[in-house]
Amino acid sequence: MPADGVIDADVPVDRVDGAHRCWLRPTGVGDDVTGVWFEVREGERVLHEMIKRQVHDIPVGCRGGGCGVCRIRVVEGDYTTKRMSRKHVTEADEAAGVALACRVIPSTDLVVELAPTDAT
């Protein structure tokens, strides 16, 4: 996915060299200006950086990819993921940008939103 579009270079987030900005927007809102901006240092996972910065907008569970409570959908940006349980993120979910925030490592700035949890 491209790293441009709704990510605005003028958003006031102090950056550390090599860090990426992440915007957690309200689900399904589009380009609304509400939401939470935070920084994710190079090589770090989204959920872990949110916890360090005391941003509490994504539910926290096991922090290791096994419980599935931190499901997000990456709307924009590039990322890699560590191993995730297929019980909580199916191949179809993953193709639609759904991942576990505790397993997402940004490669560029990201726009994310909460994803519905699975019914199991």
PALO-877964 format. One line per 2 residues: their letters; for each residue x, y, z of C-alpha. Coordinates in Angstrom, 3 decimals, always signed. Layout:
N
A) X Y Z | ...
// end
This chain:
120
MP) +0.000 +0.000 +0.000 | +1.268 +3.531 -0.648
AD) +2.570 +5.647 +2.209 | +0.947 +8.867 +1.007
GV) -2.645 +10.097 +0.934 | -4.233 +10.935 +4.273
ID) -0.934 +10.954 +6.141 | -0.093 +14.636 +6.442
AD) +3.562 +15.636 +6.765 | +2.474 +18.687 +8.803
VP) +1.017 +16.641 +11.675 | +2.926 +17.680 +14.797
VD) +4.560 +14.467 +15.955 | +8.119 +14.754 +17.208
RV) +10.135 +12.195 +15.319 | +13.169 +10.248 +16.368
DG) +15.461 +9.355 +13.471 | +14.208 +6.205 +11.761
AH) +10.780 +6.351 +13.422 | +7.444 +6.134 +11.642
RC) +4.217 +7.945 +12.472 | +1.100 +5.939 +13.079
WL) -2.417 +7.357 +13.080 | -5.026 +5.281 +14.874
RP) -8.219 +6.649 +13.377 | -11.759 +5.894 +14.459
TG) -13.052 +2.884 +12.505 | -14.658 +3.757 +9.186
VG) -14.233 +7.524 +9.537 | -12.218 +8.287 +6.400
DD) -10.156 +11.465 +6.476 | -11.638 +12.779 +9.734
VT) -9.084 +14.737 +11.761 | -9.884 +12.914 +15.004
GV) -7.812 +9.987 +16.137 | -4.499 +9.446 +17.869
WF) -1.046 +10.050 +16.398 | +1.987 +8.335 +17.891
EV) +5.479 +7.391 +16.847 | +6.815 +3.870 +16.283
RE) +10.578 +3.507 +16.389 | +12.334 +1.581 +13.631
GE) +11.960 -2.181 +14.111 | +9.413 -1.885 +16.935
RV) +5.858 -3.240 +17.009 | +2.837 -0.925 +16.951
LH) +1.202 -2.180 +20.165 | +4.412 -2.158 +22.163
EM) +5.150 +1.444 +21.178 | +1.583 +2.475 +22.028
IK) +1.996 +1.013 +25.496 | +5.335 +2.825 +25.987
RQ) +3.691 +6.111 +24.974 | +0.662 +5.499 +27.210
VH) -1.755 +5.457 +24.271 | -4.543 +3.120 +25.372
DI) -6.804 +3.009 +22.326 | -6.097 -0.596 +21.251
PV) -7.070 -3.449 +23.602 | -4.076 -5.241 +25.118
GC) -3.973 -8.968 +25.771 | -1.068 -11.394 +25.661
RG) +1.240 -9.095 +23.585 | +2.533 -12.110 +21.669
GG) +0.027 -12.839 +18.897 | -1.905 -15.621 +20.587
CG) -5.057 -13.982 +21.977 | -6.222 -11.816 +19.054
VC) -7.637 -8.892 +21.051 | -5.376 -6.274 +19.426
RI) -6.735 -6.747 +15.879 | -6.246 -3.728 +13.653
RV) -6.696 -3.024 +9.971 | -3.866 -1.219 +8.247
VE) -5.596 +1.256 +5.958 | -2.458 +2.801 +4.543
GD) +1.282 +2.205 +4.686 | +3.757 -0.634 +4.432
YT) +4.576 -3.080 +7.206 | +5.744 -6.554 +8.044
TK) +4.310 -8.877 +10.650 | +5.727 -11.413 +12.981
RM) +3.954 -14.766 +13.171 | +0.222 -14.509 +13.998
SR) -2.257 -17.179 +14.998 | -4.487 -18.150 +12.029
KH) -7.213 -18.667 +14.611 | -7.339 -14.871 +15.025
VT) -6.132 -13.599 +11.614 | -7.111 -15.709 +8.631
EA) -5.403 -15.479 +5.252 | -8.433 -13.532 +3.991
DE) -8.172 -11.139 +6.952 | -4.491 -10.641 +6.288
AA) -5.138 -9.944 +2.599 | -7.631 -7.255 +3.701
GV) -4.969 -5.562 +5.865 | -6.041 -7.081 +9.174
AL) -3.230 -7.932 +11.582 | -2.471 -8.011 +15.289
AC) -0.992 -4.734 +16.520 | +1.430 -6.677 +18.714
RV) +2.893 -8.272 +15.574 | +2.954 -5.270 +13.155
IP) +6.297 -3.606 +12.418 | +5.906 -0.489 +10.226
ST) +8.166 +0.049 +7.209 | +6.553 +3.442 +6.481
DL) +4.091 +5.758 +8.217 | +0.782 +3.941 +8.864
VV) -2.912 +4.680 +9.153 | -4.676 +2.001 +11.194
EL) -8.093 +1.383 +12.684 | -9.498 -1.200 +15.058
AP) -10.705 -4.358 +13.340 | -13.609 -6.400 +14.672
TD) -12.487 -9.322 +16.797 | -13.205 -12.793 +15.551
AT) -16.276 -14.573 +16.880 | -14.374 -17.567 +18.250
// end
